Amino acid sequence: MLIDLNEIKLHLRLDDEPCTDTDPELINMLDAAVEYCEKFVGFKISETNMTPSIRNAILLILGDLYDNREGLAPNRGYYRDDLVEKMLHFHRVGLGV
């Protein structure tokens, strides 16, 4: 895992004890957040190329997925996180830094 489960739980302000109900869900959300970031930047994220901004973008997405795990509210519509996009923007393939 790119981000330790205990770090994820700390970020989400959850108890760091193992939980058979929540832990698999958090790992799935982490996978989804990493996948989103990889598609956005255009390359596979690994521990060696994960910058602080990529790590925080993953955690921001993970927090949003956790807070809204029941799905979008009917009047909410599509949600776009400008902060996540700003943190990932200069890591996109072809843009340079």
N, C-alpha and C positions, 0 to 999 in steps of 0.2 A: 504494500500500500504506500502511496506517495505521502500521505499524511497519516500519522499514527491515530488510532481510534481514541486514545485518551486525549490527544490534542483536539480532536473533533468534538469530543464531549465537553472539554473545557470551553471551547469556542461557543458551543450551544448552551452552556451553563447547565449541563446534565451531570448527574452522579457518575463518577468514573468506574463504578463497579460493573463487572460484566453482566449483560442482560440478554437473555436468549430471544426476547421479543424485539428489542430496539437495535441491538448491534448489527444484525444482518440488514436491517433497513438503512442504517447509517452507512454501512459499506456500499450498499446499492446506490445511495444518494451521492456518495463520494465518487463512485464510478461514473455516474451521470454528469456530475460537475466537471470531472476531468475530461470526459468525452466532449462536453460542450466547449471547454477551453481549447482542447486539441483541434477541434473543427474550426474554431475561430482563428487560432494562430496559424494553423496549417502544418503543424508538426507534432510528433509524439512527445509528450512531456515525460521526462524522467527525473530522477533525483539530482542528476548532474546538471540539468539545464533549467531547473525550476528556480526562478528568481523570487524574491520576496513579493513582487507585484503579482506574479502568477499564483503563488501560494495563497495570497489574500483574496484574489479573484475566485479561486476554488472554494475557499471558506465562505465568501459572501454568497456564492451560488448555493452552497450546501446549506447555509442558514436559511436562505429563501425557500429551498426545497423542503426543509424541515418545518418551517413555520407554516407553509402552505401545502402540507402533505395530503390534505383532504381535497385538493383541487382548487381551481380558481372560483372565486365568488361570481355569481351570474352577471353582475354589473361591472366587474373589474376589467374584463377584456384581456387583451394581450399585454403582458408586463415585460418591459425592457429595462434592464439595469444599466444605466449610463456609466456608473462607476466601474462596473465589471468591464465594460467595453473600453473605457479609458485606461484601465490597468493593463489590459491585454493588447491594446492597439499597436504599440511600438514593437511588440514581439511577433507580429504577423509576418509570415514569410513574404519576402519581396519588398518590405518597407524599410528594413534596417533599423538601427537604433540611433 
